[in-house]
Amino acid sequence: EGERYCEPPLVDFCDNSIVRAFRLARPLGWAIGIVCCLFSASTAEGLVFAAMRRFRRSNPQSETKGTMRIFHCVAVFFAAFSLTIQTSVQADTFGGGTTNEFTVDFVSISQTNNAADTTGYGAVPYNYRVGTYEISELQITKATQIGMAHVSAGPWTGSRPAANISWYEAAAFVNFLNTNSGKTAAYDLTFRDGSWSMALWSRSQAWTAGGINFYRNKDAYYFLPSENEWYKAAYYNPSGTNYFLYPTASSSVPTAVASGTTSGTAVYGGGAVTEPAAVTLAGGLSPYGTMGQGGNVNEWMESALDGSNSSASADRTVRGGNAFFPESDLRSSFRAYGAPELGASTFGFRVASVPEPSTYALCLLGAGAVYLWKRWQRFP
């Protein structure tokens, strides 16, 4: 349990024209209009409407069907985009309506096609979500009580991270999240004679975004984060193009704490620390808003150590450091590894997911479609 497995190292949104669009989408029109007023922080769509009004004033005879359709389409999609990026934190619910209902919180990871760090990791060409927190022992317990089987965790309890958990068990938890919500299992797992095993997906079944991934099913909704997905969520600066050295939105050494949420802190270093902190008290946040990607417990990556994901039994990568090890384990350069059947008191995990469309954006797009159809009818 104590053995380490390491590898060296401009105008307002609610313009009269769009308000008329919302009124056409009764009974949702007024509700959507209110939402849009609340979220009218983007200037992009305002610029579109300003340009549209200027065009109409200077070209009163040129309001052709095609021209105005283009203006309105662009405006609707700018508005939808602004709503999407402003609702980036979501909580997904499992076991709804039961006493064992639980949620998994996610943050959205965007800035697609970012370059890799100097370490070679972090480039992800698509949007996705990563769990805000590590999975807790309580979440494992509740999932078990509503039907998940052959997954156990310890030695910590309650809201502390689920540990002593193998890669296979972490993958089984992810599969349960998928199947419990009517989605496709991410991993082709089998439990037989008291142990887990896994088969690779065929090329036609495998995930292809960012490259072929034989571990993950192409239709998976929830999954373990790949090393690149995990790395980007931890270290990438979405306000620029650089990466931080630590997953606390900084390249300065984090302050070691036993628990808490103060910016620039992390749960690591041993000493007075006798156990990991609750997953919601595991230090300061990463640039994207995740907690505990540095310290608390090491986290399983979906990826094989060599990154190929071409052998079902290959060692899996582990990152992030833990409560008992030094600051160096929190750095972006640190990697560890373990066999997929391995369980250790310092090994935990978090969940990733495909992006979830903004409810507001979908409503707006629906209203926009009605509006454009009405506009179409007004022209000969």
N, C-alpha and C positions, 0 to 999 in steps of 0.2 A: 504493500500500500504506500510505503514511503519511497519506493523506487521511482526515479525519474526516467522518462523516456524522451530523450532529447536528441536533436540533430544540431551540429554546430551551426553554429551559425554563419389727362388734361381737361377733359370734361367729365361730368359725372356719369356713372354707369347707367342711371335711370333716365335716360333721354326719352322724350315723349314717344319717339318711334318705337322703342323697345317696350315701353309701357303698354302701347297699343297691342303689341304682340302678346304680352302676358294676358291681356283681357280676352284675347281670342282663344286662350287655352283654358277657359273655365271648366271645372271649378278650381283648378290649381293656379290660375293666373295671379290672383292677389297674393297668395302665399309665396309664390315664386318671386313676385315683385318685391315683397318685403325682404326675402332672403337676399335678393340682388342688391337692395339698398344697403343691407348690413355688410355685404361683401364688396362694396364698390371701391376697393382700394387700388385696383389696377388702372393705369393710365392708358394701356394699350388699346383696350376697346373704346375708350374715350376718344382717342385719336382717330379711330376708324369712323366714329359717328361725326366727328368734326369735319373730316374729309368729305363725308357723304353730304353733309349740309352745305359745305362750301361748293361742292360740285353741282348740287341742285340749284343754288342761288346763281351761279355763274353760267349754268347751262340749262335754263328752264325748259328748253325744248328737247333736251337730250335724255330725259328720264326714260330710257328704253328699258324694256323688260330685262334684257341680259345684263345691262350695266348695274341696275339697282339690285338685281339678284346677287351679283358678285359682292356688292357692298354689304348687304344684309348677311350673306353667308359668312363673310370674314368676321363681321361683328359678333355673330352668334358664337362662332368658334373661339374667338378671343375671350369672350365672356365665360364660356365653358372652361377654357383653360385656366383662367384666373381663379375660378371656383375650385377647380380640381386641386391646384397647388396650395390652396389655403385650408384644405381639410385633409392634411397629411397624416394625422394620427387616428388610428382606428382600433377598436377592441372587438375581437371576434368571440362569439359566445358558443359554448358547447354544453350539451346536456340541458338545454333550455327547458324550463318548466319542472325541473326536478330539484330536489334538495342538494344535489351535487353539481349544480350548474357552476361553471367556471369560465373565465375569459382569458384570452391571450391578447395582450396589447402589442400593436405594431406601429412602427414609424415607416414612412415612405422614403425610399432611396432613389433619387432621380439623377440628373446630370449624366445622361447616357453617353456612351462612347468616350468616357474619360480615359486619359492615358494611365498606364500603370505607374506605380512608384518605382524608385530606383532599385527596390528589392525584386521587381518583376511581378508584383502582385497588385491587385486592386482595380484592374480594368474590367468594367462590366458594360456591355453594349445595350442594356435594356433596363427598364424600371422594375423595381421589385420592392418588397417589404421585408423588414427584419424585426424580430421581437424586441420590444423595448427593454425587456428584462430576461434574465435567465429563467428557465422553467423551474418552478419550485416543487418541493416535496408534496405540498398540498395539492397542486395540480395533478401530479401523478396519482395521488390517492383518490381524488375525485374521478379522474378518468377511469381508474380501475373499478370504482363502484358503479360506473354506468356502462361497463362492458369491456374495457381493455383488459387483455390477458397477457401473462408471462412477462410483465415488466415490473421490476421492483427497484427501490432506491433507498439510500441512506448514506451515512449515519445521521444526517441532519434531519430536522423535523419542521413542520409547519411551513412558514413562508421563506425558509432558507432554501438554498438551491438543491435540486435533486442531484445527488451524486452517487458514487458507487454504481454507476449506470454505464453499461457498455454501449458501444456505437450501435449495435444491433437493437438494443432496447430503446435508445433514443430514436432510431429509425422507426421502430414499432409504434412509439408514441405518435410520431408524425403521421404514420399510416392510419392510426386511429382517428386523428383529427380529420383526415380526408374522408374516410369511410363513414364516420359519424355524421358528417355533413353532406353525405351523398355524392362525394367526389371520388376520383380515382386514386388508389394507393400510390404513393411515390416510389416505393421499393418492393421488389419481388422477394419477400421474406418468407421463410418457412420455419416453424418451430416443431421440432421432432426430438423425442427421447431426451427432453430436458434442455435442449440447446437450440440456438438460432443459427440459421445459415441464410445466404442470399444468392440469388442468381442474377446475372446481368440481363438487362432488357435487350431485345433485338434492335437492330439499327432502325427499323420502322417504328418501334415503340419508344425509343430513347429520346431524351431531351436534346434539342439541337441549338437552342439559343446560346450564342457565345461559343459554340463548338459542341461536338458530339459528347454526350455524357451518358454512358451506359448504366450508371447507377440509378438515375432519376427518370421516371416515366414522363413522356412528353405532355401528358394531361394532368400532371400533379399540380395541386393548388398549394398545399403546404409541403415543406421539405426542410431538411437540414441545410443551412447555408453552405455553399461552396466556399473554398478558401478565398477566392476573389470577392465574392459577395460579402463575406464576413469582414474581410480586410477593408474594403471600401467603406462599409458602415462604421467601422471603428476609427479609421485614420484619415480618410479623405476630407479635405476642406471644401464644402460645396460653395463657399463664397469666393473661392479662387480656383487654382489649378494645382495646388500643392498638397502634400500629405504631412500630417503631424507625426511626431515620433511616438507619442502616447495616445491612447484612446480617450483622452480627457480634453480634446480640442486644444492641445498645447504640445510643444516640444520641450517644455520644462518638466523636471521630475515631479510626479504627483506627490502630494502630501499623504503619507500613510495614516490611515484611520481604521478603527475597528468597525465603524458603520457611519452612515450619514449621507447627505446629498449635496454637500458643499462643492462648488465648482473647483476643479483642480485637485480633487482628492480621489483616492482609490484604496480598496481594502487589500493590503498586501504587507509583507515584511515580517510576519511572525511576531516575536516578542510577546506583547500582552494579548495578541490575537489568538484565541483558542478555538474559534470556529468561524466559518463564513458568516457574513451579515445577511439579513433578509434581502431578497432580490430587489426590493424597492428602496433599499438603504445601502446600496453597494457603491457609493461614491458619486463623483461628478459625471456629467454627461459627455458623450462624444459629440462631434459637430452636428450629427443628424439627430441626436437626442436619445441614443441608447445608453443604458447604464450597465456597468459591471463587465464591459468587454476587456477591461484590464483589472486583474485581481479577482478576489472572491473565490471562484473556481475556474480551472481551465475548461475550455469548451471544445467539444468535438466539432470538426469540420466535416462536411459531407465528403470532401475530397480525399483521395488516396495521397500518400506522401509524395509520390512521383507526379501527381496531377493528371495521370492518364485515365483513371477510373475504368481501367480495362481488366482488372482482376478483382473478383468479388471478395477474396480473402486478404487483399493487400492491407498493410498498415494504413491507418487513417491519421490525418493531420490533427493536431491539437494546438490551440493558441490561447493567449490571454493572460497567462500566469494565474496565481491563486493567493489566498490569504496568508500562506505560510512561506512563500518563496520571495526572493528579492525583486527589486525594481527592474532589473534587467529583463525579467520574464514578461514585463508589460510592454516592452518595446516592439515596434513593427518588425524588427529583424528576428525576433524570437519565434522559433517553431519547435514543437514537440510532436511526438507520435505514439501510437499504441495500436495493438492488434484489435480488430473490431469486437472481439469477444471479451476484451479487457474491461474491468471495472475498478475504479480507484476512488477514494474518498475526496480526491481533489479534481475529479473529472465530472463536469456537467455539460449542459448544452442550452442552446436557444433555437427557436424556430424561425424559418423564413417563409415567404409566401409570394405568389404573383400579386401584382398591384390590384387594388380594388377601386373601380371607378367611383368618383364622387357622386353621391346621390343627387346633390344640387346640380352638378354638371349634367347628369342624365336628364333631370327634369327640365333644365334650361334647353338642352338640345331638342327635347320633345316639343317644348313650347316654340322653339325656333322653327322646327319643321312645320308646325301648324301655321306659324306666321308667314313663312315663305310660300306655303301653298296658297294662303289667302292673297298674298301679294301677286302671285301668278295669275289668280283669277281676275284681278283688277285690270290687267293689261289685255288688249285685243290680241 
